[in-house]
Amino acid sequence: MSNRLFQGVIHQMKDAIDRVIGVIDENGSIIACSELVHVGEIKQGIRDELAYSGETFVRDGYTYRAINVGLKAEYTVFVEGEDKVADKMSKLLTISLGNIKNLYDEKYDKGSFIKNIILDNILPSDIYIKSKELHFNTEEVRIVFLIKFYGKTDMMPFEMLQNMFPDKSKDYVISVGEHDIVLVKDIKQGTETKEIEKIATNIADTLSTEFYTKVAIGISTIVDNIKDLARAYKEAQVALDVGKVFETEKNIISYENLGIGRLIYQLPTTLCEMFLQEVFKKGSLESLDRETLMTIQSFFENNLNVSETSRKLFVHRNTLVYRLEKIRKLTGLDLREFEHAITFKVALMVKKYLNSKPGKF
């Protein structure tokens, strides 16, 4: 498609420019030219020469200049001559052809189409119309990964992911911020959560080992219709946001596994504060020291089993019972009773959520 796009523009310019002009692709092949007999010819070493010389160079009576489309210089224009006129012409050509290609991609590129969907920049009624124009399968099974990069990198985050998922017909890599990249990936029907999380783990491990880059990845639920990608993107965002509060030790968080944390995150802070005040006596929660909080955490992890918890903590059973009794006196909640334990667990999560809010507590 780029060939026809560039050839059409160059054909219109032919009468206004009395020199041979054209475009070379990344393989060194002439894909458009004012002299049609040259289309298909190979110009060896052009990309290497540009990489060495910069954005422009002259050779064998022609001036060459890179066209920057998106993040990469995939195409090169050439103008007959090595003088200042040829240099100016090459600049004008790169600007005009680059802008035309960007506008074309914005209108017809599937990646841009997906980006507009996830960012809610397209009306639902227009999604199916656009899908037909692009011959886009609207009912493929897809998953959305939101990948947040931390720290500076030598290589741009978008390029890192694009290199890992080069199949642009199935996997769509989209930049939504300086450090945030979205991967919309086709998956097979019936793919389990473990397999999806494995894909995320492979992404994080590859970025860590090959690019020395740390990331956090939010995973959406599976969607089987293109119109649901906007919802899936929001789910991946929520997964990361909630994970920062309740799953601080994890760097891969799935929306499906957020549990009650997802509900707490959506509650107003005033309601959360009222809940804590009703459940606990004033100051009772703050009076619990680090050792006591670790005991509580272990008790929850061992399903409220006193014997198992004391074994894991390397303390006598009576010592653990003493600590639990101390907690009951301070808070009014006996963690050995299921309903009290649930209330305490939720309260701790609510407290953690409030602490994550600026200006709270």
Secondary structure by P-SEA (a helix, b strand, c coil): caaaaaaaaaaaacccccccccccccccccccccccccccccccaaaaaaaacccccccccbbbbbbbccccccbbbbbccccaaaaaaaaaaaaaaaaaaaaaaacccaaaaaaaaaaccccccaaaaaaaaacccccccbbbbbbbbcccccccaaaaaaaaccccccbbbbbccccbbbbbccccccccaaaaaaaaaaaaaaaaaaccccbbbbbbcccccccaaaaaaaaaaaaaaaaacccccccccccccccaaaaaaaccaaaaaaaaaaaccccccccccaaaaaaaaaaaaacccaaaaaaaacccaaaaaaaaaaaaaacccccccaaaaaaaaaaaaaaaaaaaccccc
